[in-house]
Amino acid sequence: MSYFLFAAYLLISLTGLMFLKQGSKYLSVSWTNPVLNLNIGAHLIIGCALYGVSFIISLFVMKRFDLSYYYPIAVGVGNVLVSLASMFVFKEHIPFFSWIGILLVCAGVALINFGKFSG
């Protein structure tokens, strides 16, 4: 159950970020004295909701894992997933050295997992 929550946190967080990125394209803020006009769309609202849900799930995940195990893996895997999703969804370019970084992050996550189960 704990690993399922961990995976759910990562996927919901990733999905929330994708919605926030998409919604940010249409975000506009203007000031017409004395009124602040904030134009947000459905993508931003959905993204905020998903990101909020992922935050709540992360609290339950933190309760079940050591922080020294949970946080580096969450950040590392999260960064890799965001990079890959950005490449496929938003057609963003990932430079060569970023690919090397992604491989190093994957190696680091593997070492953290190896350390968790061997020590």
TORKOL-4160 file (C-alpha; in steps of 0.2 Angstrom, whole numbers, padded with zeros to 4 digits, m for minus):
119
<pt num="1" X="0000" Y="0000" Z="0000"/>
<pt num="2" X="0014" Y="0012" Z="0004"/>
<pt num="3" X="0022" Y="0010" Z="m0013"/>
<pt num="4" X="0006" Y="0012" Z="m0021"/>
<pt num="5" X="0003" Y="0029" Z="m0012"/>
<pt num="6" X="0021" Y="0034" Z="m0017"/>
<pt num="7" X="0017" Y="0030" Z="m0035"/>
<pt num="8" X="0000" Y="0039" Z="m0034"/>
<pt num="9" X="0009" Y="0054" Z="m0027"/>
<pt num="10" X="0022" Y="0055" Z="m0041"/>
<pt num="11" X="0008" Y="0053" Z="m0055"/>
<pt num="12" X="m0004" Y="0065" Z="m0047"/>
<pt num="13" X="0010" Y="0078" Z="m0044"/>
<pt num="14" X="0016" Y="0076" Z="m0062"/>
<pt num="15" X="m0002" Y="0077" Z="m0069"/>
<pt num="16" X="m0005" Y="0093" Z="m0059"/>
<pt num="17" X="0011" Y="0101" Z="m0065"/>
<pt num="18" X="0007" Y="0097" Z="m0083"/>
<pt num="19" X="m0010" Y="0105" Z="m0081"/>
<pt num="20" X="m0002" Y="0120" Z="m0072"/>
<pt num="21" X="0010" Y="0122" Z="m0087"/>
<pt num="22" X="m0004" Y="0121" Z="m0099"/>
<pt num="23" X="m0015" Y="0133" Z="m0090"/>
<pt num="24" X="0000" Y="0146" Z="m0087"/>
<pt num="25" X="m0001" Y="0150" Z="m0106"/>
<pt num="26" X="m0018" Y="0158" Z="m0103"/>
<pt num="27" X="m0015" Y="0166" Z="m0087"/>
<pt num="28" X="m0016" Y="0185" Z="m0086"/>
<pt num="29" X="m0016" Y="0198" Z="m0072"/>
<pt num="30" X="m0021" Y="0216" Z="m0074"/>
<pt num="31" X="m0024" Y="0230" Z="m0062"/>
<pt num="32" X="m0038" Y="0242" Z="m0066"/>
<pt num="33" X="m0039" Y="0253" Z="m0050"/>
<pt num="34" X="m0045" Y="0247" Z="m0038"/>
<pt num="35" X="m0049" Y="0230" Z="m0045"/>
<pt num="36" X="m0036" Y="0216" Z="m0048"/>
<pt num="37" X="m0041" Y="0206" Z="m0063"/>
<pt num="38" X="m0035" Y="0188" Z="m0063"/>
<pt num="39" X="m0039" Y="0177" Z="m0078"/>
<pt num="40" X="m0037" Y="0159" Z="m0074"/>
<pt num="41" X="m0044" Y="0144" Z="m0084"/>
<pt num="42" X="m0049" Y="0127" Z="m0080"/>
<pt num="43" X="m0032" Y="0120" Z="m0083"/>
<pt num="44" X="m0025" Y="0130" Z="m0069"/>
<pt num="45" X="m0039" Y="0126" Z="m0057"/>
<pt num="46" X="m0037" Y="0107" Z="m0061"/>
<pt num="47" X="m0018" Y="0109" Z="m0059"/>
<pt num="48" X="m0020" Y="0117" Z="m0042"/>
<pt num="49" X="m0032" Y="0104" Z="m0036"/>
<pt num="50" X="m0021" Y="0089" Z="m0042"/>
<pt num="51" X="m0006" Y="0097" Z="m0034"/>
<pt num="52" X="m0015" Y="0100" Z="m0018"/>
<pt num="53" X="m0021" Y="0081" Z="m0018"/>
<pt num="54" X="m0003" Y="0076" Z="m0022"/>
<pt num="55" X="0003" Y="0086" Z="m0007"/>
<pt num="56" X="m0010" Y="0077" Z="0005"/>
<pt num="57" X="m0004" Y="0060" Z="m0002"/>
<pt num="58" X="0014" Y="0065" Z="0001"/>
<pt num="59" X="0010" Y="0068" Z="0019"/>
<pt num="60" X="0004" Y="0050" Z="0021"/>
<pt num="61" X="0019" Y="0044" Z="0011"/>
<pt num="62" X="0031" Y="0053" Z="0022"/>
<pt num="63" X="0022" Y="0045" Z="0037"/>
<pt num="64" X="0027" Y="0028" Z="0031"/>
<pt num="65" X="0045" Y="0030" Z="0024"/>
<pt num="66" X="0061" Y="0038" Z="0031"/>
<pt num="67" X="0062" Y="0056" Z="0025"/>
<pt num="68" X="0080" Y="0052" Z="0020"/>
<pt num="69" X="0073" Y="0038" Z="0008"/>
<pt num="70" X="0057" Y="0046" Z="0002"/>
<pt num="71" X="0062" Y="0064" Z="m0002"/>
<pt num="72" X="0078" Y="0060" Z="m0013"/>
<pt num="73" X="0068" Y="0047" Z="m0023"/>
<pt num="74" X="0052" Y="0058" Z="m0025"/>
<pt num="75" X="0063" Y="0073" Z="m0031"/>
<pt num="76" X="0074" Y="0062" Z="m0042"/>
<pt num="77" X="0060" Y="0052" Z="m0050"/>
<pt num="78" X="0049" Y="0067" Z="m0051"/>
<pt num="79" X="0062" Y="0077" Z="m0060"/>
<pt num="80" X="0065" Y="0063" Z="m0073"/>
<pt num="81" X="0046" Y="0061" Z="m0075"/>
<pt num="82" X="0043" Y="0079" Z="m0078"/>
<pt num="83" X="0058" Y="0080" Z="m0090"/>
<pt num="84" X="0051" Y="0065" Z="m0100"/>
<pt num="85" X="0033" Y="0072" Z="m0100"/>
<pt num="86" X="0038" Y="0089" Z="m0105"/>
<pt num="87" X="0047" Y="0082" Z="m0120"/>
<pt num="88" X="0032" Y="0071" Z="m0125"/>
<pt num="89" X="0018" Y="0083" Z="m0121"/>
<pt num="90" X="0025" Y="0100" Z="m0124"/>
<pt num="91" X="0038" Y="0095" Z="m0137"/>
<pt num="92" X="0052" Y="0103" Z="m0126"/>
<pt num="93" X="0070" Y="0099" Z="m0131"/>
<pt num="94" X="0081" Y="0090" Z="m0118"/>
<pt num="95" X="0099" Y="0094" Z="m0121"/>
<pt num="96" X="0113" Y="0081" Z="m0121"/>
<pt num="97" X="0119" Y="0085" Z="m0104"/>
<pt num="98" X="0102" Y="0085" Z="m0097"/>
<pt num="99" X="0100" Y="0067" Z="m0103"/>
<pt num="100" X="0117" Y="0063" Z="m0094"/>
<pt num="101" X="0109" Y="0071" Z="m0078"/>
<pt num="102" X="0093" Y="0060" Z="m0080"/>
<pt num="103" X="0104" Y="0044" Z="m0081"/>
<pt num="104" X="0114" Y="0050" Z="m0066"/>
<pt num="105" X="0098" Y="0053" Z="m0056"/>
<pt num="106" X="0091" Y="0036" Z="m0061"/>
<pt num="107" X="0108" Y="0028" Z="m0055"/>
<pt num="108" X="0106" Y="0038" Z="m0039"/>
<pt num="109" X="0088" Y="0032" Z="m0036"/>
<pt num="110" X="0094" Y="0014" Z="m0039"/>
<pt num="111" X="0108" Y="0016" Z="m0026"/>
<pt num="112" X="0096" Y="0024" Z="m0013"/>
<pt num="113" X="0085" Y="0009" Z="m0016"/>
<pt num="114" X="0100" Y="m0003" Z="m0015"/>
<pt num="115" X="0105" Y="0005" Z="0001"/>
<pt num="116" X="0088" Y="0004" Z="0009"/>
<pt num="117" X="0087" Y="m0015" Z="0006"/>
<pt num="118" X="0105" Y="m0020" Z="0009"/>
<pt num="119" X="0108" Y="m0010" Z="0025"/>
